[in-house]
Amino acid sequence: MKTIALTTPALFLMAAPLCAQIRMETGGGEARLDQLPATSLTALGGSLDAAFGNARIQFAGNADDHFGLGIAGKVSGSVHYRLNHAGWHIDAGPVSQAGRGIGEQWAGTLAGDLRAEREVGHMTVGAGWQQGVARAGSYQSSWHRPDVSAGFRIGSVLITTTWQSTVVQDSVLRATAFVLDPQADTMFRARVLDIQDVTAKMALNTAAMSLSARVGRRFGASIVPQTWWEGHAAFRLTPIMSVTMRTGHLASDPVLRLRGGQYTTLGLRLDLLQRTEHVARPVIPAAALAEIVRETSSTIHVFFVLPASTKAAKLAGDLTDWRSVNLVRAEDGRWEAVLDAKAGVYRMNIRMNEGPWRVPPGLPVTKDGFGAKVGLLVLEQ
């Protein structure tokens, strides 16, 4: 019988190597971009998500080779600092993007980003604002993008609705060569694009797979209304390797001026946790906040030290397909449960006295893919 116990020092030692995540994905399929013929497609992409205290750095990029037409690509990066105040999570920092369409020059953007999010029971509400400039060669525009969102979790399913407005201010060539304003010394006139996107998203994330689907409606001034959608499925072969399938019909990017279009791909994804150094497991006293006992090759016994005011407790996570499982108070005062679990990496949360779901005491903290915090449990055989 194998025992793994976790205390606050152990939490720091285990969380430090997991502060960054690297993801790589490759795939192939077919794409039909706006105003271009259908073509075979191969894609290569990657991302980095790293946290240093309250600072978070994200970087992502991809290159798509459309056979017979050319290569398109896009990269993005951001640095955010988080402030927690009165139940709100506030993130602020610079964001930047660059993209290139087939046969087009590179375009880039630089903006400031401010976001606020709060959990209200089972719901998560949030709002954000971006404002910046975009440039493609000698062409420049300014833009801002407010948005509001609301999400609701039912077991392992997350449903989110979002409204987003993109306002782009630029200029276009005048329809006539005659300049009516004597003060005007340019052949261009100002233009404002006001684009609205209303989106609904549903996501399912378990230990074996993740599924997500989005559908949106775009409308606004001087544009043709359209419906866009996309779907994504990832089936885990190992803790770090997944088979992915993507399909969608996306609208154009009004800031980078990239084409929209339809695509379908099949690929392979690697999820890697960055480890800075190997840290030996310390010897933990019996009064650890969390203790995991391997009963058999397929079952574990979990113990948690919860506040004395706890009258009832539940656990949910990858091991339970995010269905609630009651914890029982043991004779020593800890709360316990027996779960089916093979070796692997799992996420879980605890709910005490019908309150909000929280990270179990004594477990490292990570993100659940939806921006919320969950506990991380690493099990050996």
C-alpha positions in Angstrom: 0.0 0.0 0.0 1.5 3.3 -1.1 0.8 6.7 0.7 1.3 10.2 -0.7 0.6 13.1 1.6 0.7 16.8 0.9 1.3 19.8 3.1 1.8 23.5 2.4 5.6 23.1 1.7 4.9 20.2 -0.6 2.2 22.3 -2.4 4.9 24.8 -3.2 7.4 22.2 -4.3 5.0 20.5 -6.6 3.4 23.6 -8.0 6.6 25.3 -9.0 7.5 22.8 -11.7 3.9 23.0 -13.1 3.9 26.8 -13.4 4.2 26.6 -17.2 2.5 24.5 -19.9 3.6 24.0 -23.4 1.2 22.7 -26.1 2.1 21.6 -29.6 -0.3 20.5 -32.4 0.0 19.4 -36.0 -2.6 18.3 -38.4 -4.0 18.2 -41.9 -7.2 18.4 -43.8 -9.1 20.7 -46.2 -9.8 24.4 -46.2 -11.9 26.8 -48.3 -11.1 30.4 -47.5 -13.3 33.3 -48.6 -12.9 34.0 -52.4 -10.3 31.3 -52.8 -10.7 27.7 -54.1 -10.7 24.7 -51.8 -7.3 23.3 -51.0 -5.5 20.7 -48.9 -4.1 22.0 -45.7 -1.4 21.1 -43.2 -1.0 23.0 -40.0 1.6 23.4 -37.2 1.0 25.3 -34.0 2.2 25.7 -30.5 1.5 27.7 -27.3 3.1 28.6 -24.0 1.2 29.5 -20.8 3.4 30.5 -17.8 2.6 32.0 -14.4 5.0 33.8 -12.1 3.1 34.9 -9.0 0.3 37.2 -10.1 1.8 37.6 -13.6 0.8 35.4 -16.5 2.5 35.2 -19.9 0.8 33.6 -22.9 2.2 33.0 -26.4 0.7 31.1 -29.3 1.4 30.8 -33.0 0.5 28.7 -36.0 1.4 28.3 -39.7 -1.0 26.9 -42.3 0.2 25.6 -45.7 -2.5 25.7 -48.3 -1.2 23.5 -51.1 -1.0 25.3 -54.4 -2.0 28.7 -52.8 0.6 29.6 -50.2 1.3 29.8 -46.5 -0.7 31.8 -43.9 0.2 32.3 -40.2 -0.7 34.0 -37.0 1.1 34.7 -33.7 -0.1 36.3 -30.5 1.3 37.2 -27.1 0.1 38.8 -23.9 1.3 39.7 -20.4 -1.3 40.1 -17.7 -1.1 41.0 -14.0 -3.9 39.7 -11.7 -5.5 41.6 -8.9 -8.1 40.1 -6.6 -10.5 42.5 -5.0 -13.9 42.0 -3.3 -14.5 38.7 -5.0 -13.4 40.0 -8.5 -10.5 38.7 -10.5 -9.0 41.6 -12.5 -6.4 41.1 -15.2 -4.7 43.9 -17.0 -1.7 44.1 -19.5 -0.6 44.5 -23.1 -1.6 42.1 -25.9 -0.3 41.8 -29.4 -1.1 39.9 -32.5 0.4 39.5 -36.0 -1.0 37.7 -39.0 -0.5 37.1 -42.7 -3.1 35.8 -45.2 -2.3 34.0 -48.4 -0.6 36.3 -50.8 -0.8 39.3 -48.4 1.6 41.2 -46.2 1.9 40.8 -42.5 -0.4 42.9 -40.3 0.1 43.6 -36.6 -1.8 44.9 -33.6 -0.8 46.3 -30.2 -3.4 46.9 -27.5 -4.1 47.3 -23.8 -6.4 44.7 -22.3 -8.5 44.9 -19.1 -10.7 42.1 -17.9 -12.8 41.5 -14.7 -14.4 38.2 -13.7 -16.4 37.0 -10.7 -18.0 33.7 -9.6 -21.6 34.0 -8.4 -22.8 30.6 -7.2 -22.6 28.2 -10.2 -22.2 31.2 -12.6 -19.2 33.2 -13.7 -19.7 36.7 -15.0 -17.1 38.9 -16.7 -16.4 41.9 -18.8 -13.5 43.2 -20.8 -12.1 46.0 -22.9 -9.3 46.1 -25.5 -8.1 49.2 -27.2 -5.2 49.5 -29.6 -3.8 50.2 -33.1 -3.3 47.9 -36.1 -0.8 48.3 -39.0 -0.2 46.6 -42.3 2.6 48.2 -44.2 1.8 51.9 -44.4 -1.9 51.3 -43.6 -2.9 52.0 -40.0 -6.2 51.9 -38.1 -7.3 52.2 -34.5 -9.8 50.0 -32.8 -11.5 49.1 -29.5 -13.4 46.0 -28.4 -15.7 45.8 -25.3 -17.3 42.4 -24.3 -19.4 40.9 -21.6 -19.9 37.2 -20.8 -21.7 34.8 -18.5 -21.0 31.2 -17.9 -22.8 28.4 -16.1 -21.4 25.0 -15.1 -23.5 21.8 -15.0 -21.3 19.0 -13.8 -18.5 18.7 -16.3 -20.3 20.9 -18.9 -19.7 24.6 -19.2 -22.1 26.8 -21.1 -21.0 30.4 -21.9 -22.6 33.3 -23.8 -20.7 36.3 -24.9 -21.4 39.7 -26.6 -18.5 41.4 -28.3 -18.3 44.6 -30.2 -15.4 45.5 -32.5 -15.2 49.1 -33.6 -12.5 49.9 -36.3 -11.6 53.4 -37.3 -9.6 53.8 -40.5 -9.9 55.5 -43.9 -10.7 54.6 -47.5 -10.1 56.1 -50.9 -12.7 58.8 -51.8 -15.2 57.8 -54.4 -14.5 61.0 -56.4 -11.3 62.8 -57.3 -12.8 66.1 -56.4 -12.1 67.4 -52.8 -15.1 69.4 -51.7 -13.4 70.6 -48.5 -10.7 73.2 -49.3 -9.0 72.4 -46.1 -8.7 68.7 -47.0 -5.4 67.7 -48.6 -6.0 64.0 -48.8 -7.8 61.7 -51.2 -9.0 59.6 -48.3 -12.0 59.8 -46.1 -12.6 58.5 -42.6 -14.6 55.2 -42.1 -15.9 53.5 -39.0 -16.8 49.7 -38.9 -19.0 48.6 -36.0 -19.2 44.8 -35.9 -21.2 42.9 -33.3 -20.7 39.2 -32.4 -23.1 37.2 -30.2 -21.7 33.8 -29.3 -22.8 30.7 -27.4 -20.3 28.1 -26.4 -20.6 24.6 -24.8 -17.6 22.7 -23.5 -17.2 19.3 -21.9 -13.8 18.4 -20.3 -13.1 15.0 -18.7 -10.0 12.9 -18.0 -10.5 11.0 -21.3 -11.6 13.7 -23.7 -12.5 17.4 -24.2 -15.3 18.6 -26.5 -16.3 22.2 -27.4 -18.6 23.9 -29.9 -19.2 27.6 -30.6 -21.8 29.3 -32.7 -22.0 33.0 -33.3 -24.0 35.6 -35.2 -22.2 38.6 -36.7 -24.0 41.8 -37.7 -23.3 45.5 -37.7 -23.0 48.6 -39.8 -21.9 48.2 -43.5 -21.5 44.4 -43.3 -23.5 41.4 -44.4 -24.9 39.5 -41.4 -23.6 36.0 -41.2 -23.5 33.0 -38.9 -20.2 31.4 -38.0 -19.4 28.2 -36.0 -16.6 25.9 -35.0 -16.2 22.5 -33.2 -13.2 20.9 -31.5 -12.7 17.4 -30.1 -9.6 16.0 -28.4 -9.3 12.3 -27.3 -6.5 11.6 -24.9 -4.3 8.6 -25.8 -1.8 9.2 -22.9 -1.6 11.9 -20.2 0.3 14.2 -22.7 -0.9 13.0 -26.2 -4.3 13.5 -27.8 -5.9 13.0 -31.2 -7.7 16.2 -32.2 -10.4 16.9 -34.7 -11.4 20.5 -35.7 -14.0 21.9 -38.1 -15.7 25.2 -38.6 -16.8 28.1 -40.7 -15.3 31.2 -39.3 -15.9 34.9 -40.0 -13.0 37.2 -41.1 -10.8 39.0 -38.6 -11.7 42.7 -38.9 -8.6 44.0 -37.2 -5.9 42.0 -38.9 -8.0 41.8 -42.1 -7.6 38.0 -42.4 -10.0 36.0 -44.5 -12.6 33.7 -42.9 -13.6 30.4 -44.4 -14.4 26.8 -43.8 -11.9 24.1 -42.6 -11.7 20.5 -41.4 -8.6 19.0 -39.9 -7.4 15.9 -38.1 -4.2 16.1 -36.0 -2.1 15.2 -33.0 -1.6 17.3 -29.9 1.1 17.2 -27.1 0.5 18.8 -23.7 3.7 19.2 -21.9 4.2 20.6 -18.3 7.4 22.5 -18.0 9.6 21.2 -15.1 12.4 23.3 -13.9 14.1 20.7 -11.8 13.4 17.4 -10.0 12.4 17.9 -6.4 12.3 14.8 -4.1 9.1 14.3 -2.2 9.6 15.3 1.4 8.6 13.2 4.4 5.1 14.4 5.4 3.7 14.2 8.9 0.4 12.4 9.6 -1.4 15.7 10.0 -1.1 16.6 6.3 -3.8 18.6 4.7 -4.3 16.0 2.0 -3.3 12.3 2.0 -3.7 9.9 -0.9 -3.5 6.2 -0.2 -3.2 3.7 -3.1 -5.4 0.8 -2.1 -5.2 -1.3 -5.3 -3.9 -0.7 -8.8 -7.2 0.8 -9.7 -8.5 2.5 -6.5 -7.3 5.2 -4.1 -8.4 6.4 -0.6 -8.3 10.2 -0.3 -8.3 12.1 3.0 -8.7 15.9 3.5 -8.4 18.1 6.5 -11.3 20.5 6.3 -12.3 23.4 8.6 -14.0 22.4 11.9 -17.2 24.2 10.7 -17.6 21.8 7.9 -20.9 19.9 8.2 -21.0 18.3 4.7 -18.5 18.0 1.9 -18.5 16.8 -1.7 -15.8 16.1 -4.3 -16.0 16.4 -8.1 -13.3 16.0 -10.7 -11.9 14.0 -13.6 -12.1 10.9 -11.4 -15.9 11.2 -11.0 -16.6 12.7 -14.5 -17.3 15.9 -12.5 -20.3 14.3 -10.8 -20.5 15.1 -7.0 -19.4 12.4 -4.6 -20.0 12.8 -0.9 -17.1 12.8 1.5 -17.5 11.0 4.8 -16.0 12.2 8.1 -13.5 9.7 9.4 -12.8 8.9 13.1 -9.8 11.1 13.1 -11.8 14.1 12.0 -10.6 14.1 8.4 -13.0 13.7 5.4 -12.5 10.7 3.2 -13.7 8.8 0.0 -12.6 5.8 -2.0 -12.3 6.5 -5.8 -11.5 4.4 -8.9 -8.2 5.8 -10.2 -5.3 4.5 -12.2 -2.0 6.3 -12.7 -2.3 9.7 -14.3 -2.9 13.4 -13.8 -6.3 14.5 -12.5 -8.2 17.6 -11.5 -10.7 18.0 -8.7 -12.5 20.5 -6.5 -14.3 20.3 -3.1 -17.5 21.9 -2.0 -18.2 22.4 1.7 -21.6 23.2 3.3 -23.2 23.8 -0.1 -20.8 26.7 -0.7 -18.7 27.4 -3.8 -16.4 24.8 -5.4 -12.8 25.3 -4.2 -9.4 23.8 -4.6 -9.0 21.0 -2.1 -6.6 22.0 0.7 -3.1 20.6 0.2 -3.3 20.1 -3.6 -1.4 22.2 -6.2 -3.5 24.7 -8.1 -3.9 24.7 -11.9 -6.4 26.0 -14.5 -9.3 23.8 -15.7 -9.3 25.0 -19.3 -12.1 27.4 -18.7 -10.1 29.9 -16.6 -11.3 28.6 -13.2 -8.9 27.1 -10.5 -8.9 23.4 -9.7 -6.7 21.1 -7.6 -4.1 18.9 -9.4 -3.6 15.3 -8.3 -0.6 13.3 -9.7 -1.0 9.6 -9.1 1.6 6.9 -9.5 0.9 3.2 -10.0 
